[in-house]
Amino acid sequence: MSLKLPIYLDHNATTPMDPRVLDAMLPYFTEKFGNSASRNHQYGWDAEEGVDYAREQVGNLIGCTSKEIVWTSGSTESNNLAIKGVADMYGKKGNHIITAVHEHKATLDPVKRLQKQGFDVTWLEPNSDGIITAEAVEGALRDDTILVTIMWANNELGTINEIPEIGKMLKEKHSEKDKPILHTDATQWVGKMPTDVERDGVDLLSASAHKMYGPKGVGFLYVRRRRPRVRLTPIIDGGGHERGMRSGTLNVTGIVGMGKACEIAGQEMDSEQGRLLKMRTRLEEGITSKLEMAVINGHPTKRLPGTTNISFPYVEGESLMMAIKEIAVSSGSACTSASLEPSYVLKALGLGDEIAHSSIRFGMGRFTTDEEIDYTIEKVVKNVQHLLDMSPLWEMVQEGIDLDSIEWGAH
Amino acid sequence: MAYSEKVIDHYENPRNIGTMDKADPNVGTGVVGAPECGDVMRLQIKVNPETGVIEDAKFKTFGCGSAIASSSLATEWLKGKSLHDADEIKNTDIVQELALPPVKIHCSVLAEDAIKHALEDYLEKHGKTMESLHEHDHEHEDAKA
């Protein structure tokens, strides 16, 4: 069988839709097209039934009740609603927010806006392994902390933060009434790894359908209803949909798709985890065994099974992308790679600008094959070697010259 | 980024990659750029001391496709040229030949700089300056005047 080029290894950016998800959605475009808020006829009831079923499918995946799901347009909106909603609702109780410097922009930017409005923010920095620990969060806690917002898995590195440990620590240190709210952007996590908001002590959780083989433009925010009941000020006002937290006619087709995507993810999670981890190991070993300078970024094991971020020092980033143009991957952050700024996530790990530029995220997914991985290894190794042969820096390093000792000309 | 066919050709089949002995009196070496700027170019020429003609040229470049192509093209152009004519190579010639877009003009500037540094290094080894290359230019101009 011939391979379809370019090979898609950018599943952290988005995933193809699973055909089973599409099948579930199709009737809701043409036959069951009703407005789920229409209470007076069959069309509305059919649509509502689809939406309610999807709530249960999501609930089954993350361990919550269907009443705790607020549908949104995706994780960016979910994060905005969670962060701004808590700040507005609990602002009188406290003024302090804890987050991390290498969060996704969909968290950083809402928090920065709140900071401008007068909130105090602690920006936690990860260790070189990229992980935010419960200890780090504990050290930043104050009496007036109202919100801790830490992503579950990092989108560029795949590193996994200590969310259950943070949840547990917050519960141990505070009464239910005084506990800061724990929000997690679980966009990269949900659907790939087992999630139980009860067990893990999460109060608010954001997710997007298109990261788990569902459609784009739909996501949800889990909002805890009891112990403690979390209240949010909405950012979109209107007809009072979603218990007043998010007005607007529901995206019924998208929601049905997200429900189905969650159901499939739950059913196949165990086998997929093992398969993807094997694939990631195959890719990492295949590359690092032949390219001795290649470095895997982030914690060696506490990472999502299908994600790896590899730096190729001594070759330049743009030529590296040219070298592997048959592989669809991301260099730097998918959301910022339109600019030539080096990734702030990699810089947070202490990587220099030039190495951050020469880093590639490989994201494997449900439909990735071993054959595609082998092709990728072959291409990467061959073409990076070609660039190394051309690199004066690599030659110097092999001669034992310390590149930092050289006075480079300015230009 | 859409590269021109010529850039892609030089990138995929770079001409004259290699390293010469820096200590060789007949070799001139120019290294320009910096890793944190995303480009480091090293260009070397080997000059026939009898004729003053560049017999061979080599490069190694850390940089984008345009930087690699600019230095690869420079080595092609340098071979067989006198030092005087080598110094006449302008970045604009490289821009034109490779159809570099405005954002990549700095790659051609770097290649011209690398040529100049290589010439300077060779001349210094022989106790000469860059100005010496163009002494006769003035004579010609004077003669014309």
Contacts between the chains, C-beta under 8 A, distances in Angstrom:
chain1	res1	chain2	res2	distance
A	314	B	62	6.7
A	315	B	62	6.9
A	316	B	38	5.6
A	316	B	39	7.2
A	316	B	62	5.4
A	316	B	63	5.1
A	316	B	64	5.9
A	316	B	67	7.6
A	317	B	38	7.3
A	318	B	1	7.1
A	318	B	38	7.6
A	318	B	64	3.9
A	318	B	65	6.7
A	319	B	11	7.2
A	319	B	63	6.6
A	319	B	64	5.3
A	319	B	65	5.5
A	319	B	67	7.8
A	319	B	68	6.3
A	322	B	3	7.5
A	322	B	11	6.4
A	322	B	64	7.7
A	322	B	65	5.0
A	352	B	36	7.0
A	353	B	36	5.5
A	354	B	35	4.8
A	354	B	36	5.5
A	354	B	38	6.6
A	357	B	38	6.6
A	389	B	17	6.4
A	390	B	14	6.1
A	390	B	17	5.5
A	390	B	60	5.7
A	390	B	61	5.9
A	390	B	62	7.7
A	390	B	68	6.4
A	391	B	60	6.3
A	391	B	61	7.5
A	391	B	62	4.7
A	392	B	31	7.0
A	392	B	40	5.6
A	392	B	41	7.5
A	392	B	42	4.2
A	392	B	60	4.0
A	392	B	61	6.9
A	392	B	62	6.0
A	393	B	35	6.2
A	393	B	40	6.0
A	393	B	62	4.9
A	394	B	62	7.9
A	395	B	19	6.5
A	395	B	60	6.2
A	403	B	35	6.5
A	408	B	33	7.1
A	408	B	34	3.4
A	408	B	35	6.8
A	408	B	36	7.6
A	408	B	37	8.0
A	408	B	40	7.4
A	409	B	31	7.9
A	409	B	32	5.8
A	409	B	33	6.8
A	409	B	34	6.4
A	410	B	34	6.9
A	410	B	37	8.0
A	411	B	32	6.6
A	411	B	33	5.6
A	411	B	34	6.8
A	411	B	37	5.9
A	411	B	39	7.5
A	411	B	106	7.5
A	411	B	109	7.9
A	411	B	110	6.5
A	411	B	113	7.4
